[in-house]
Amino acid sequence: MSSLARPTNGRMIGGVCAALARRFGTSATTMRVIFVLSCLLPGPQFLLYIALWVLFPSEDKAARTAW
C-alpha cells in the first residue's frame, strides 16, 4: 500500500478516486464506479469527495515534503 497522495497522472477531476485506488490496490476505474454507485445512496458523497480533494496532498507536493 502506498501513501495517500493525489497522482499527477491518471486523474479525472481531482485525483481522489485514483489515490484511493492506488492505496487499496484496485484500478481507478473500479474506484470511480464504486463512487458513482454510492452517489445513488443518500449521504454526503460529494462533500466527502471535496474534503478528500482538499486534504490529500498532490503527488508532487508530497514528494517535496517527504522526509
All heavy atoms as a GROMACS GRO file, in nm:
protein
  511
    1MET      N    1   0.083  -0.118   0.000
    1MET     CA    2   0.000   0.000   0.000
    1MET      C    3   0.088   0.124   0.000
    1MET      O    4   0.185   0.131   0.071
    1MET     CB    5  -0.089   0.002   0.123
    1MET     CG    6  -0.204  -0.093   0.120
    1MET     SD    7  -0.318  -0.054   0.251
    1MET     CE    8  -0.377  -0.216   0.286
    2SER      N    9   0.047   0.219  -0.080
    2SER     CA   10   0.124   0.342  -0.088
    2SER      C   11   0.055   0.451  -0.005
    2SER      O   12  -0.053   0.432   0.048
    2SER     CB   13   0.136   0.386  -0.234
    2SER     OG   14   0.007   0.411  -0.286
    3SER      N   15   0.119   0.564   0.002
    3SER     CA   16   0.062   0.674   0.080
    3SER      C   17  -0.054   0.737   0.004
    3SER      O   18  -0.069   0.720  -0.116
    3SER     CB   19   0.170   0.778   0.108
    3SER     OG   20   0.211   0.837  -0.014
    4LEU      N   21  -0.135   0.810   0.076
    4LEU     CA   22  -0.249   0.877   0.015
    4LEU      C   23  -0.206   1.011  -0.040
    4LEU      O   24  -0.192   1.109   0.033
    4LEU     CB   25  -0.361   0.895   0.116
    4LEU     CG   26  -0.438   0.768   0.149
    4LEU    CD1   27  -0.532   0.791   0.266
    4LEU    CD2   28  -0.516   0.723   0.029
    5ALA      N   29  -0.180   1.015  -0.169
    5ALA     CA   30  -0.146   1.139  -0.238
    5ALA      C   31  -0.212   1.134  -0.375
    5ALA      O   32  -0.214   1.029  -0.440
    5ALA     CB   33   0.005   1.153  -0.254
    6ARG      N   34  -0.270   1.245  -0.416
    6ARG     CA   35  -0.337   1.251  -0.545
    6ARG      C   36  -0.234   1.247  -0.656
    6ARG      O   37  -0.144   1.330  -0.661
    6ARG     CB   38  -0.421   1.379  -0.556
    6ARG     CG   39  -0.536   1.381  -0.456
    6ARG     CD   40  -0.620   1.506  -0.466
    6ARG     NE   41  -0.543   1.625  -0.426
    6ARG     CZ   42  -0.512   1.725  -0.508
    6ARG    NH1   43  -0.553   1.725  -0.632
    6ARG    NH2   44  -0.442   1.827  -0.464
    7PRO      N   45  -0.242   1.148  -0.746
    7PRO     CA   46  -0.140   1.136  -0.851
    7PRO      C   47  -0.152   1.248  -0.954
    7PRO      O   48  -0.259   1.305  -0.974
    7PRO     CB   49  -0.172   1.001  -0.915
    7PRO     CG   50  -0.316   0.978  -0.886
    7PRO     CD   51  -0.342   1.044  -0.754
    8THR      N   52  -0.041   1.279  -1.016
    8THR     CA   53  -0.042   1.382  -1.120
    8THR      C   54  -0.088   1.323  -1.253
    8THR      O   55  -0.138   1.396  -1.338
    8THR     CB   56   0.097   1.445  -1.136
    8THR    OG1   57   0.192   1.340  -1.159
    8THR    CG2   58   0.136   1.523  -1.012
    9ASN      N   59  -0.072   1.193  -1.271
    9ASN     CA   60  -0.117   1.125  -1.393
    9ASN      C   61  -0.233   1.033  -1.360
    9ASN      O   62  -0.235   0.972  -1.254
    9ASN     CB   63  -0.004   1.042  -1.454
    9ASN     CG   64   0.113   1.127  -1.496
    9ASN    OD1   65   0.095   1.240  -1.538
    9ASN    ND2   66   0.232   1.073  -1.483
   10GLY      N   67  -0.329   1.022  -1.450
   10GLY     CA   68  -0.440   0.930  -1.432
   10GLY      C   69  -0.557   0.986  -1.354
   10GLY      O   70  -0.647   0.913  -1.318
   11ARG      N   71  -0.557   1.114  -1.328
   11ARG     CA   72  -0.670   1.172  -1.255
   11ARG      C   73  -0.773   1.224  -1.353
   11ARG      O   74  -0.740   1.265  -1.463
   11ARG     CB   75  -0.625   1.283  -1.160
   11ARG     CG   76  -0.562   1.402  -1.228
   11ARG     CD   77  -0.545   1.522  -1.138
   11ARG     NE   78  -0.441   1.505  -1.039
   11ARG     CZ   79  -0.402   1.602  -0.960
   11ARG    NH1   80  -0.457   1.720  -0.967
   11ARG    NH2   81  -0.307   1.581  -0.873
   12MET      N   82  -0.900   1.218  -1.311
   12MET     CA   83  -1.008   1.267  -1.396
   12MET      C   84  -1.051   1.407  -1.350
   12MET      O   85  -1.052   1.499  -1.429
   12MET     CB   86  -1.129   1.173  -1.390
   12MET     CG   87  -1.102   1.035  -1.445
   12MET     SD   88  -1.117   1.018  -1.620
   12MET     CE   89  -1.288   1.027  -1.650
   13ILE      N   90  -1.086   1.420  -1.225
   13ILE     CA   91  -1.128   1.551  -1.172
   13ILE      C   92  -1.023   1.599  -1.072
   13ILE      O   93  -0.946   1.688  -1.100
   13ILE     CB   94  -1.268   1.544  -1.108
   13ILE    CG1   95  -1.372   1.504  -1.213
   13ILE    CG2   96  -1.306   1.678  -1.047
   13ILE    CD1   97  -1.510   1.481  -1.160
   14GLY      N   98  -1.023   1.539  -0.954
   14GLY     CA   99  -0.929   1.582  -0.852
   14GLY      C  100  -0.823   1.478  -0.818
   14GLY      O  101  -0.729   1.507  -0.746
   15GLY      N  102  -0.841   1.356  -0.865
   15GLY     CA  103  -0.745   1.252  -0.835
   15GLY      C  104  -0.774   1.174  -0.708
   15GLY      O  105  -0.694   1.092  -0.666
   16VAL      N  106  -0.888   1.200  -0.646
   16VAL     CA  107  -0.921   1.133  -0.520
   16VAL      C  108  -0.944   0.983  -0.543
   16VAL      O  109  -0.891   0.900  -0.470
   16VAL     CB  110  -1.044   1.199  -0.454
   16VAL    CG1  111  -1.088   1.121  -0.332
   16VAL    CG2  112  -1.012   1.342  -0.416
   17CYS      N  113  -1.024   0.949  -0.643
   17CYS     CA  114  -1.050   0.806  -0.672
   17CYS      C  115  -0.923   0.735  -0.714
   17CYS      O  116  -0.900   0.620  -0.676
   17CYS     CB  117  -1.158   0.793  -0.780
   17CYS     SG  118  -1.322   0.840  -0.724
   18ALA      N  119  -0.838   0.802  -0.790
   18ALA     CA  120  -0.711   0.742  -0.830
   18ALA      C  121  -0.620   0.719  -0.710
   18ALA      O  122  -0.552   0.617  -0.700
   18ALA     CB  123  -0.641   0.829  -0.934
   19ALA      N  124  -0.620   0.812  -0.616
   19ALA     CA  125  -0.538   0.796  -0.495
   19ALA      C  126  -0.590   0.682  -0.409
   19ALA      O  127  -0.512   0.601  -0.358
   19ALA     CB  128  -0.538   0.926  -0.415
   20LEU      N  129  -0.722   0.673  -0.393
   20LEU     CA  130  -0.779   0.564  -0.314
   20LEU      C  131  -0.757   0.429  -0.382
   20LEU      O  132  -0.729   0.330  -0.314
   20LEU     CB  133  -0.928   0.589  -0.292
   20LEU     CG  134  -0.963   0.705  -0.199
   20LEU    CD1  135  -1.113   0.730  -0.200
   20LEU    CD2  136  -0.913   0.680  -0.058
   21ALA      N  137  -0.767   0.426  -0.515
   21ALA     CA  138  -0.743   0.302  -0.588
   21ALA      C  139  -0.599   0.256  -0.572
   21ALA      O  140  -0.572   0.137  -0.552
   21ALA     CB  141  -0.777   0.321  -0.735
   22ARG      N  142  -0.507   0.348  -0.580
   22ARG     CA  143  -0.365   0.314  -0.564
   22ARG      C  144  -0.339   0.264  -0.422
   22ARG      O  145  -0.264   0.170  -0.401
   22ARG     CB  146  -0.279   0.436  -0.593
   22ARG     CG  147  -0.131   0.407  -0.589
   22ARG     CD  148  -0.048   0.528  -0.613
   22ARG     NE  149  -0.064   0.574  -0.752
   22ARG     CZ  150  -0.010   0.683  -0.798
   22ARG    NH1  151   0.063   0.760  -0.720
   22ARG    NH2  152  -0.028   0.719  -0.924
   23ARG      N  153  -0.402   0.327  -0.324
   23ARG     CA  154  -0.383   0.290  -0.184
   23ARG      C  155  -0.433   0.148  -0.155
   23ARG      O  156  -0.370   0.072  -0.083
   23ARG     CB  157  -0.454   0.391  -0.095
   23ARG     CG  158  -0.459   0.357   0.050
   23ARG     CD  159  -0.327   0.368   0.116
   23ARG     NE  160  -0.341   0.344   0.259
   23ARG     CZ  161  -0.243   0.332   0.341
   23ARG    NH1  162  -0.121   0.347   0.297
   23ARG    NH2  163  -0.263   0.309   0.466
   24PHE      N  164  -0.551   0.114  -0.213
   24PHE     CA  165  -0.613  -0.014  -0.184
   24PHE      C  166  -0.586  -0.120  -0.289
   24PHE      O  167  -0.638  -0.231  -0.281
   24PHE     CB  168  -0.763   0.003  -0.162
   24PHE     CG  169  -0.794   0.084  -0.039
   24PHE    CD1  170  -0.853   0.208  -0.051
   24PHE    CD2  171  -0.762   0.038   0.086
   24PHE    CE1  172  -0.880   0.284   0.062
   24PHE    CE2  173  -0.788   0.112   0.199
   24PHE     CZ  174  -0.847   0.236   0.188
   25GLY      N  175  -0.505  -0.089  -0.390
   25GLY     CA  176  -0.462  -0.188  -0.488
   25GLY      C  177  -0.568  -0.227  -0.589
   25GLY      O  178  -0.567  -0.340  -0.637
   26THR      N  179  -0.659  -0.137  -0.622
   26THR     CA  180  -0.758  -0.163  -0.726
   26THR      C  181  -0.734  -0.068  -0.842
   26THR      O  182  -0.648   0.020  -0.835
   26THR     CB  183  -0.902  -0.144  -0.673
   26THR    OG1  184  -0.919  -0.007  -0.638
   26THR    CG2  185  -0.929  -0.230  -0.553
   27SER      N  186  -0.812  -0.086  -0.947
   27SER     CA  187  -0.798   0.006  -1.060
   27SER      C  188  -0.876   0.134  -1.031
   27SER      O  189  -0.972   0.134  -0.954
   27SER     CB  190  -0.848  -0.058  -1.189
   27SER     OG  191  -0.988  -0.069  -1.187
   28ALA      N  192  -0.834   0.241  -1.094
   28ALA     CA  193  -0.902   0.369  -1.076
   28ALA      C  194  -1.044   0.363  -1.131
   28ALA      O  195  -1.136   0.424  -1.075
   28ALA     CB  196  -0.823   0.480  -1.143
   29THR      N  197  -1.063   0.287  -1.238
   29THR     CA  198  -1.197   0.274  -1.295
   29THR      C  199  -1.292   0.207  -1.197
   29THR      O  200  -1.407   0.250  -1.181
   29THR     CB  201  -1.191   0.193  -1.426
   29THR    OG1  202  -1.100   0.258  -1.515
   29THR    CG2  203  -1.326   0.183  -1.491
   30THR      N  204  -1.245   0.104  -1.129
   30THR     CA  205  -1.327   0.036  -1.029
   30THR      C  206  -1.366   0.131  -0.917
   30THR      O  207  -1.482   0.135  -0.874
   30THR     CB  208  -1.251  -0.085  -0.970
   30THR    OG1  209  -1.216  -0.173  -1.076
   30THR    CG2  210  -1.334  -0.158  -0.867
   31MET      N  211  -1.272   0.211  -0.870
   31MET     CA  212  -1.299   0.305  -0.763
   31MET      C  213  -1.398   0.412  -0.809
   31MET      O  214  -1.486   0.452  -0.732
   31MET     CB  215  -1.169   0.369  -0.714
   31MET     CG  216  -1.182   0.441  -0.584
   31MET     SD  217  -1.233   0.337  -0.445
   31MET     CE  218  -1.092   0.233  -0.423
   32ARG      N  219  -1.386   0.455  -0.933
   32ARG     CA  220  -1.480   0.555  -0.985
   32ARG      C  221  -1.621   0.499  -0.997
   32ARG      O  222  -1.718   0.567  -0.965
   32ARG     CB  223  -1.431   0.605  -1.121
   32ARG     CG  224  -1.307   0.690  -1.110
   32ARG     CD  225  -1.256   0.734  -1.245
   32ARG     NE  226  -1.130   0.803  -1.230
   32ARG     CZ  227  -1.018   0.768  -1.290
   32ARG    NH1  228  -1.017   0.667  -1.374
   32ARG    NH2  229  -0.907   0.835  -1.268
   33VAL      N  230  -1.633   0.374  -1.040
   33VAL     CA  231  -1.764   0.310  -1.050
   33VAL      C  232  -1.826   0.296  -0.911
   33VAL      O  233  -1.946   0.322  -0.891
   33VAL     CB  234  -1.753   0.174  -1.121
   33VAL    CG1  235  -1.881   0.093  -1.108
   33VAL    CG2  236  -1.717   0.193  -1.267
   34ILE      N  237  -1.746   0.257  -0.814
   34ILE     CA  238  -1.795   0.247  -0.676
   34ILE      C  239  -1.844   0.382  -0.627
   34ILE      O  240  -1.949   0.392  -0.563
   34ILE     CB  241  -1.686   0.189  -0.584
   34ILE    CG1  242  -1.662   0.042  -0.617
   34ILE    CG2  243  -1.723   0.205  -0.437
   34ILE    CD1  244  -1.542  -0.017  -0.548
   35PHE      N  245  -1.770   0.488  -0.657
   35PHE     CA  246  -1.811   0.621  -0.614
   35PHE      C  247  -1.942   0.663  -0.680
   35PHE      O  248  -2.033   0.715  -0.614
   35PHE     CB  249  -1.702   0.724  -0.644
   35PHE     CG  250  -1.745   0.865  -0.612
   35PHE    CD1  251  -1.755   0.907  -0.480
   35PHE    CD2  252  -1.777   0.954  -0.712
   35PHE    CE1  253  -1.797   1.036  -0.451
   35PHE    CE2  254  -1.819   1.082  -0.684
   35PHE     CZ  255  -1.829   1.123  -0.553
   36VAL      N  256  -1.953   0.641  -0.811
   36VAL     CA  257  -2.076   0.679  -0.882
   36VAL      C  258  -2.195   0.600  -0.830
   36VAL      O  259  -2.304   0.656  -0.810
   36VAL     CB  260  -2.058   0.661  -1.034
   36VAL    CG1  261  -2.189   0.674  -1.108
   36VAL    CG2  262  -1.959   0.763  -1.088
   37LEU      N  263  -2.177   0.470  -0.805
   37LEU     CA  264  -2.285   0.391  -0.749
   37LEU      C  265  -2.322   0.436  -0.608
   37LEU      O  266  -2.439   0.432  -0.570
   37LEU     CB  267  -2.248   0.242  -0.750
   37LEU     CG  268  -2.241   0.176  -0.888
   37LEU    CD1  269  -2.194   0.032  -0.875
   37LEU    CD2  270  -2.375   0.184  -0.958
   38SER      N  271  -2.223   0.479  -0.531
   38SER     CA  272  -2.253   0.526  -0.396
   38SER      C  273  -2.332   0.657  -0.399
   38SER      O  274  -2.403   0.688  -0.304
   38SER     CB  275  -2.125   0.545  -0.315
   38SER     OG  276  -2.057   0.662  -0.354
   39CYS      N  277  -2.323   0.730  -0.508
   39CYS     CA  278  -2.399   0.855  -0.519
   39CYS      C  279  -2.548   0.828  -0.532
   39CYS      O  280  -2.629   0.920  -0.513
   39CYS     CB  281  -2.349   0.938  -0.637
   39CYS     SG  282  -2.187   1.006  -0.608
   40LEU      N  283  -2.585   0.705  -0.566
   40LEU     CA  284  -2.727   0.670  -0.572
   40LEU      C  285  -2.787   0.655  -0.432
   40LEU      O  286  -2.908   0.661  -0.416
   40LEU     CB  287  -2.746   0.540  -0.651
   40LEU     CG  288  -2.699   0.545  -0.797
   40LEU    CD1  289  -2.710   0.406  -0.859
   40LEU    CD2  290  -2.777   0.647  -0.877
   41LEU      N  291  -2.703   0.635  -0.334
   41LEU     CA  292  -2.748   0.622  -0.196
   41LEU      C  293  -2.752   0.761  -0.130
   41LEU      O  294  -2.677   0.851  -0.170
   41LEU     CB  295  -2.652   0.532  -0.118
   41LEU     CG  296  -2.634   0.390  -0.171
   41LEU    CD1  297  -2.521   0.321  -0.097
   41LEU    CD2  298  -2.764   0.314  -0.157
   42PRO      N  299  -2.838   0.778  -0.031
   42PRO     CA  300  -2.839   0.908   0.038
   42PRO      C  301  -2.712   0.926   0.121
   42PRO      O  302  -2.659   0.830   0.177
   42PRO     CB  303  -2.963   0.900   0.127
   42PRO     CG  304  -2.990   0.755   0.142
   42PRO     CD  305  -2.938   0.687   0.020
   43GLY      N  306  -2.663   1.046   0.123
   43GLY     CA  307  -2.544   1.075   0.202
   43GLY      C  308  -2.461   1.186   0.140
   43GLY      O  309  -2.489   1.233   0.030
   44PRO      N  310  -2.357   1.226   0.209
   44PRO     CA  311  -2.275   1.340   0.166
   44PRO      C  312  -2.154   1.299   0.081
   44PRO      O  313  -2.041   1.339   0.108
   44PRO     CB  314  -2.230   1.400   0.299
   44PRO     CG  315  -2.214   1.279   0.387
   44PRO     CD  316  -2.326   1.186   0.346
   45GLN      N  317  -2.175   1.219  -0.024
   45GLN     CA  318  -2.063   1.169  -0.104
   45GLN      C  319  -1.986   1.282  -0.170
   45GLN      O  320  -1.863   1.280  -0.173
   45GLN     CB  321  -2.112   1.070  -0.210
   45GLN     CG  322  -2.156   0.938  -0.156
   45GLN     CD  323  -2.300   0.938  -0.109
   45GLN    OE1  324  -2.365   1.040  -0.100
   45GLN    NE2  325  -2.351   0.822  -0.077
   46PHE      N  326  -2.055   1.380  -0.225
   46PHE     CA  327  -1.985   1.489  -0.294
   46PHE      C  328  -1.907   1.576  -0.196
   46PHE      O  329  -1.797   1.621  -0.226
   46PHE     CB  330  -2.084   1.574  -0.376
   46PHE     CG  331  -2.141   1.501  -0.494
   46PHE    CD1  332  -2.273   1.461  -0.495
   46PHE    CD2  333  -2.061   1.468  -0.602
   46PHE    CE1  334  -2.325   1.392  -0.603
   46PHE    CE2  335  -2.111   1.400  -0.710
   46PHE     CZ  336  -2.244   1.362  -0.711
   47LEU      N  337  -1.964   1.598  -0.079
   47LEU     CA  338  -1.891   1.674   0.023
   47LEU      C  339  -1.767   1.598   0.070
   47LEU      O  340  -1.661   1.657   0.093
   47LEU     CB  341  -1.982   1.705   0.142
   47LEU     CG  342  -2.099   1.798   0.111
   47LEU    CD1  343  -2.188   1.812   0.234
   47LEU    CD2  344  -2.050   1.934   0.064
   48LEU      N  345  -1.779   1.467   0.082
   48LEU     CA  346  -1.664   1.385   0.120
   48LEU      C  347  -1.556   1.390   0.013
   48LEU      O  348  -1.437   1.402   0.044
   48LEU     CB  349  -1.708   1.241   0.145
   48LEU     CG  350  -1.599   1.143   0.184
   48LEU    CD1  351  -1.540   1.182   0.319
   48LEU    CD2  352  -1.655   1.002   0.190
   49TYR      N  353  -1.597   1.385  -0.114
   49TYR     CA  354  -1.501   1.393  -0.224
   49TYR      C  355  -1.426   1.526  -0.219
   49TYR      O  356  -1.303   1.530  -0.232
   49TYR     CB  357  -1.572   1.377  -0.359
   49TYR     CG  358  -1.477   1.367  -0.475
   49TYR    CD1  359  -1.432   1.244  -0.518
   49TYR    CD2  360  -1.430   1.481  -0.541
   49TYR    CE1  361  -1.344   1.232  -0.625
   49TYR    CE2  362  -1.341   1.471  -0.646
   49TYR     CZ  363  -1.299   1.347  -0.688
   49TYR     OH  364  -1.211   1.337  -0.791
   50ILE      N  365  -1.498   1.635  -0.199
   50ILE     CA  366  -1.435   1.767  -0.194
   50ILE      C  367  -1.342   1.777  -0.073
   50ILE      O  368  -1.231   1.831  -0.083
   50ILE     CB  369  -1.542   1.877  -0.192
   50ILE    CG1  370  -1.613   1.880  -0.328
   50ILE    CG2  371  -1.482   2.013  -0.161
   50ILE    CD1  372  -1.736   1.968  -0.332
   51ALA      N  373  -1.384   1.722   0.041
   51ALA     CA  374  -1.298   1.725   0.160
   51ALA      C  375  -1.170   1.645   0.137
   51ALA      O  376  -1.060   1.690   0.174
   51ALA     CB  377  -1.374   1.669   0.280
   52LEU      N  378  -1.181   1.527   0.074
   52LEU     CA  379  -1.061   1.449   0.046
   52LEU      C  380  -0.972   1.517  -0.057
   52LEU      O  381  -0.850   1.507  -0.051
   52LEU     CB  382  -1.100   1.308  -0.001
   52LEU     CG  383  -1.166   1.219   0.103
   52LEU    CD1  384  -1.209   1.087   0.041
   52LEU    CD2  385  -1.075   1.198   0.221
   53TRP      N  386  -1.033   1.587  -0.151
   53TRP     CA  387  -0.957   1.663  -0.251
   53TRP      C  388  -0.871   1.768  -0.181
   53TRP      O  389  -0.755   1.789  -0.216
   53TRP     CB  390  -1.054   1.727  -0.347
   53TRP     CG  391  -0.995   1.788  -0.472
   53TRP    CD1  392  -0.865   1.811  -0.501
   53TRP    CD2  393  -1.068   1.834  -0.585
   53TRP    NE1  394  -0.852   1.868  -0.624
   53TRP    CE2  395  -0.976   1.884  -0.678
   53TRP    CE3  396  -1.203   1.839  -0.615
   53TRP    CZ2  397  -1.015   1.936  -0.800
   53TRP    CZ3  398  -1.241   1.892  -0.737
   53TRP    CH2  399  -1.148   1.939  -0.828
   54VAL      N  400  -0.927   1.832  -0.081
   54VAL     CA  401  -0.853   1.935  -0.007
   54VAL      C  402  -0.748   1.872   0.084
   54VAL      O  403  -0.636   1.923   0.096
   54VAL     CB  404  -0.952   2.023   0.073
   54VAL    CG1  405  -0.879   2.115   0.168
   54VAL    CG2  406  -1.041   2.102  -0.021
   55LEU      N  407  -0.784   1.760   0.149
   55LEU     CA  408  -0.695   1.701   0.249
   55LEU      C  409  -0.580   1.620   0.190
   55LEU      O  410  -0.471   1.619   0.247
   55LEU     CB  411  -0.776   1.612   0.344
   55LEU     CG  412  -0.874   1.686   0.434
   55LEU    CD1  413  -0.957   1.586   0.513
   55LEU    CD2  414  -0.801   1.780   0.527
   56PHE      N  415  -0.603   1.549   0.079
   56PHE     CA  416  -0.496   1.470   0.019
   56PHE      C  417  -0.399   1.563  -0.052
   56PHE      O  418  -0.439   1.643  -0.135
   56PHE     CB  419  -0.550   1.372  -0.084
   56PHE     CG  420  -0.624   1.254  -0.027
   56PHE    CD1  421  -0.682   1.161  -0.112
   56PHE    CD2  422  -0.638   1.234   0.108
   56PHE    CE1  423  -0.751   1.052  -0.063
   56PHE    CE2  424  -0.708   1.126   0.159
   56PHE     CZ  425  -0.763   1.035   0.074
   57PRO      N  426  -0.270   1.553  -0.023
   57PRO     CA  427  -0.174   1.636  -0.095
   57PRO      C  428  -0.156   1.587  -0.238
   57PRO      O  429  -0.178   1.469  -0.267
   57PRO     CB  430  -0.045   1.619  -0.015
   57PRO     CG  431  -0.058   1.484   0.045
   57PRO     CD  432  -0.205   1.466   0.075
   58SER      N  433  -0.120   1.675  -0.325
   58SER     CA  434  -0.086   1.636  -0.462
   58SER      C  435   0.044   1.558  -0.458
   58SER      O  436   0.128   1.579  -0.370
   58SER     CB  437  -0.074   1.759  -0.550
   58SER     OG  438  -0.052   1.723  -0.684
   59GLU      N  439   0.062   1.468  -0.553
   59GLU     CA  440   0.179   1.381  -0.553
   59GLU      C  441   0.310   1.460  -0.560
   59GLU      O  442   0.407   1.427  -0.493
   59GLU     CB  443   0.170   1.284  -0.671
   59GLU     CG  444   0.264   1.169  -0.664
   59GLU     CD  445   0.234   1.069  -0.776
   59GLU    OE1  446   0.227   1.110  -0.892
   59GLU    OE2  447   0.217   0.951  -0.743
   60ASP      N  448   0.312   1.566  -0.638
   60ASP     CA  449   0.436   1.644  -0.648
   60ASP      C  450   0.464   1.720  -0.519
   60ASP      O  451   0.578   1.733  -0.479
   60ASP     CB  452   0.430   1.739  -0.768
   60ASP     CG  453   0.310   1.831  -0.766
   60ASP    OD1  454   0.215   1.805  -0.690
   60ASP    OD2  455   0.310   1.928  -0.843
   61LYS      N  456   0.361   1.765  -0.449
   61LYS     CA  457   0.382   1.832  -0.320
   61LYS      C  458   0.423   1.734  -0.213
   61LYS      O  459   0.505   1.765  -0.127
   61LYS     CB  460   0.256   1.906  -0.277
   61LYS     CG  461   0.225   2.028  -0.359
   61LYS     CD  462   0.101   2.098  -0.309
   61LYS     CE  463   0.067   2.213  -0.399
   61LYS     NZ  464  -0.060   2.277  -0.359
   62ALA      N  465   0.366   1.612  -0.216
   62ALA     CA  466   0.402   1.510  -0.118
   62ALA      C  467   0.546   1.467  -0.133
   62ALA      O  468   0.615   1.438  -0.036
   62ALA     CB  469   0.308   1.391  -0.130
   63ALA      N  470   0.595   1.462  -0.256
   63ALA     CA  471   0.734   1.423  -0.280
   63ALA      C  472   0.832   1.530  -0.228
   63ALA      O  473   0.939   1.499  -0.179
   63ALA     CB  474   0.757   1.401  -0.430
   64ARG      N  475   0.792   1.656  -0.238
   64ARG     CA  476   0.879   1.763  -0.190
   64ARG      C  477   0.884   1.771  -0.040
   64ARG      O  478   0.986   1.810   0.017
   64ARG     CB  479   0.831   1.898  -0.245
   64ARG     CG  480   0.873   1.920  -0.388
   64ARG     CD  481   0.839   2.058  -0.431
   64ARG     NE  482   0.702   2.052  -0.486
   64ARG     CZ  483   0.618   2.152  -0.493
   64ARG    NH1  484   0.652   2.269  -0.446
   64ARG    NH2  485   0.499   2.136  -0.545
   65THR      N  486   0.774   1.732   0.029
   65THR     CA  487   0.771   1.743   0.175
   65THR      C  488   0.804   1.613   0.245
   65THR      O  489   0.792   1.605   0.365
   65THR     CB  490   0.630   1.791   0.220
   65THR    OG1  491   0.534   1.696   0.178
   65THR    CG2  492   0.600   1.928   0.166
   66ALA      N  493   0.844   1.510   0.170
   66ALA     CA  494   0.877   1.381   0.232
   66ALA      C  495   1.008   1.394   0.309
   66ALA      O  496   1.095   1.474   0.278
   66ALA     CB  497   0.890   1.273   0.126
   67TRP      N  498   1.021   1.311   0.408
   67TRP     CA  499   1.143   1.314   0.490
   67TRP      C  500   1.254   1.266   0.405
   67TRP      O  501   1.358   1.260   0.405
   67TRP     CB  502   1.124   1.225   0.612
   67TRP     CG  503   1.020   1.282   0.702
   67TRP    CD1  504   0.886   1.265   0.690
   67TRP    CD2  505   1.038   1.365   0.815
   67TRP    NE1  506   0.820   1.333   0.788
   67TRP    CE2  507   0.912   1.395   0.866
   67TRP    CE3  508   1.149   1.417   0.877
   67TRP    CZ2  509   0.894   1.474   0.977
   67TRP    CZ3  510   1.130   1.496   0.989
   67TRP    CH2  511   1.004   1.524   1.037
   0.00000   0.00000   0.00000
